[in-house]
Amino acid sequence: MNTGPEPAEDLLVLGKIVSVHGIRGEVKVYSFTDPIDNLLDYRHWTLRRGDETKRAELAGGRLQGNVLVAKIKGLDDREVARTYSDFEICVPRSELPDLDEGEFYWHQLQGLRVIDQNDQLLGQVDHLFETGANDVLVVKPCEGSLDERERLLPYTDQCVLGIDLEQGEMRVDWDADF
């Protein structure tokens, strides 16, 4: 494990160490990737908790039921591994795989201005969350928005008409029958 992580603005949080696993220094990890074991594709992690950062190299890992168990190189003691709880697992944006045309990572959508079919600014995408049927955009009011309402919009082809990352905006049909 080294110090000297990537600049914070270049890092994306892909998971979090939640607890220790076993007696050999393995840790249980909550993964934000889909599928969850995709986190194991990234061998070099920057661990971040508050102002503390560490570089770590993944020695191995596995999906055990619905829990991800990871082995960090050089971490062999259960009590030392316990001190890693609550560290976020970050990787540089540049390591994410390229997506096909018209596909986006959630982090790319956060902060986009949301404009309806009548050219009214509804707000900005604050975050997204999953439901069983589709992902949902949480649109919060911002300077110049139509009103002060928070809106939940389905991230579907029916609702999202277009996304322009260069312009920083998303066009939606929020009156559609969802």
N, C-alpha and C positions, 0 to 999 in steps of 0.2 A: 504494500500500500504506500502510495506516495502522496505528497501534497502538491499544490500547483494545478488546480482544476481549470477547466475551460472558463472563459468569461461567462458570468451568470446569464447574460442576455442570449447566449448561444445554446443554453441548456434547456432541455425539456424533461419534465418529471414523468417517468414511465412506470414508477412503482414506489413502494415504501416497505422498508424492513419493519415487520410488526413484532417479532419475538424470536427467541432462540428455538432451535430444534435439535433434540438429541444431545449427546455429550461430546461430539467432535467439532463443535464450533459452527455447525450449519445454522442458517437462519430461515425463518418463515417470511415469505414475501407476499405482499398484496400487489398484484400487477394491474396496471391500467391498460395493458395491451389487449388486443383481441385477435387471436386467442391468447389466453393469459401466458402461455409458455413462450410466446414470441419474445418476451423479455430476456430469455436465455440466449437469444441470437446476438445480444450485445455483450461483448467480452469485457469492455472497459467501462466502468461506472464511475461517476462522480457522486459521492454520497454527501448529502447536505442536510444539516439540522441547525436551524437558526443561522448564526454566523459561522458555524463550524463546517468545514468541508474536508473531504478525504478522497483520494483516488483509490479505487479498488479494482482488482482483476478477478473476474469470475472464473473459478476453477472448474465448476460444473453445477449442474442443477437438474431437477426433475419435477414433474407434476405428480403429486401424491394425493390422489383423490381430487379435491377441488382446491388444494393448497399447493403453492409453489415453494419448493425447498431449494435453497441456493448454498453453494460452498464458495466462499471467498478465499482466494489464494492467500496463504499465510495466517489465516484465522482458524486456529485449531483448538481453542479453549472455549468451553461453554460460557464461563463467566465473562471473558472478554467479548464474546459474541453478544452477550446480553447488553453490553454497552452500545451496540449498534442499533438497538431498537429505536424506532421513530426517525431514522435517517431516510430521507427521500432518495430514490435512485434516479439519477439524471444521466442523460446522454446528449451529445451535441446534435443539434438539428440536422447537421450535414450527414449524420449516419443513418437517418431514416430512409427507407427505400423510396424511390420515385414512384409516384402514382400515375395511373392512366389519366388521360384527358377527361376533365369533368369530375374527377375525384379529389377530395380535399381531406386533410387532417383537421381534426377539431380545432387545434391551436391556430390554424389558418383562418378559421371562421370567427374566432373570438375577436371582438373589437370592430367588426364590420358594421357600417351603418346599414340599417334595414329600411328600405323604401318600398312603399306599397304601389299598387297599380295606378294610383292617382297622384303619384310623385310626392306623397307625404312621408316625411321622415318619422318612422315609428320609434326609433331608438337605436341602440347598439347591441350586438350579440355579446352577452356577458359570459355565458357558458352553455354547455349542452349536457343532456343526460339521456340515458337509454330507457326505453320502455319496451314492453314485449313486442309492440307493433312497429315502432319506428323511433328514431332519435328525435329529441325535442330541443328547439332553440329557446333559450331564455333571453328575451329582448327587454332591456331596461332603458328607461328614458335617458336622454342625454341633451346637451345644449341644442336647441332648435327643434326638438322632437314635438310631435303633434300634441302630446299631453304627458302627464306624469305616470301613466299606467305601465306596469310590467306586463308583458305578453308572453305566452307560451305558444310557440308556433311549431307545427310538425315539420321535421326536415324531410320532406317528401317532394317528388317531382310536381305534384299538384300545387303545393304551396310555394316552393322556391322556384322562381322563374329564371333566375340567372345570378351568377356570382362573378364579380370582377375584383380580383385581388389587387390589381394595380390602382383602381379607383377607390378601393376600400369600401365596397358596397355590395349589398345583396338585394335583389329585387324579389318581392314576394306578392302573392295574391292571398292576402289574409282574410278576404271575405269568402273564400272558397268553402264549399261544404266539405269538411274533413271527415 
